[in-house]
Amino acid sequence: MGNNTAQACASKENMLKTMHLVKNAILYPALLIIAFGASLIVVEAGAEQATPPSRASSTQQIAVDTDAGRTQLTYLAGSLTAEDLGMLRESAPNVRIITPESAEEVLRLAPNAHGVDARYVTEAFMDSAEHLVWVQSPSAGVERYLRVDALRESDRIVMTNMQGVHGATIAEHCFAMLLTLTRDVRHYTHPDQAGTWDSRGSGMQPIALHGRTLVVVGLGGIGNEVAKIGKGFGMRVLATRRSRTDPPEYVDEQGTPEDLMRFLGEADVVVLCVPLTDETRGMIGADEFAAMKQGSYLVNVARGKVVDTDALVEALQNSHLAGACLDVTDPEPLPADHVLWAMPNVVITPHVSSRSALTSEVWKQTYLENIRRFGKGEPLLNVVDKSVGY
């Protein structure tokens, strides 16, 4: 009993340390809860039915009324360690956590589920999930889950995501790819250069980012971190976001999508950080590339379908763009014989920009914290506005 108590205390201490790290790191703003709207999802004890809230938006906090944690809830989780399960059983004792082992088991458990990991959500699941009130996305992007009509159209079901969890890591990846091109790193690290001391380089003229103009398209959790690093490099930072708000101190000018074409004309580097929605699908095409400065760079860590790939290839082939850095592509995976692979001024990584130990730890703590809040009836983190897709 003493050992169990000590382990539980240690787990709590570790969780508090991690959340303290998050608070003081640049990811903290993404984990803050934004102002509370008046909507609650109420799960009545006994009947276990939910009353519909108003449509969830990114400016609301959503909670589940669990009668101070006394209402029994069922959550279908992804893979969790024994340590995680032990922590959750202590912090959310009224939440029965089940990790289904097959698609058949998911469907069998659907009628009793109050919360679920989004990876289990299908139309068939939704047909049976009469008590479902919460869906947790394991990623920041939710477009593939919102293809399920019953989830997207339900006013009863709140969806949360991992917005901001990946921001710091993805932003660093952006600049790792970009510097590979701007500093001619690819040439010096090529296997053909092994053992040689050749300072002539590939023939391209390296550039410094200091004094250049960075345009961040989509000033959300990831875009803010990109903007901060850009400002740290001494860049002039322009950024767009969907709504008009006061810009943060590290953004020199902030606009809306209507300002994008003007910003592109001033950009030396354009970084795409928008979610994939009906509004952003194909938003960067031939007209947008033509508006960009001769010799500018494109970095895409959003979704491949945000960019018209044929138009991108043309802009690279005619040397209007100096280069492109792509962690996402359309199609994805990019076929082995695609022309982009052979271009010396293109850096491609296979949708791995979010990978890091920091991301994994903050992801886990956000996931566990939302389950704890779900059980206690506290406002959930990172509520998605399903009407706009993020």
Secondary structure, DSSP 8 states (H G I E B T S, - for coil): -HHHHHHHHHHHHHHHHHHHHHHHSTTHHHHS-----S--EEE-TTT--EE--S---TT----EE-TTTTS-EEEE-S---HHHHHHHHHH-TTEEEE--SSHHHHHHHGGG-SEEEGGG--HHHHHH-TT--EEE-SSS--TTTTTSHHHHT-SS-EEE--TTTTHHHHHHHHHHHHHHHHTTHHHHHSGGGTT---TT-SS------TT-EEEEE--SHHHHHHHHHHHHTT-EEEEE-SS-----TT-SEEE-GGGHHHHHTT-SEEEE-----TTTTT-BSHHHHHHS-TTEEEEE-S-GGGB-HHHHHHHHHTTSEEEEEESS-SSSS--TT-GGGG-TTEEE--S-TT-SHHHHHHHHHHHHHHHHHHHHT---SSB--TTTT-
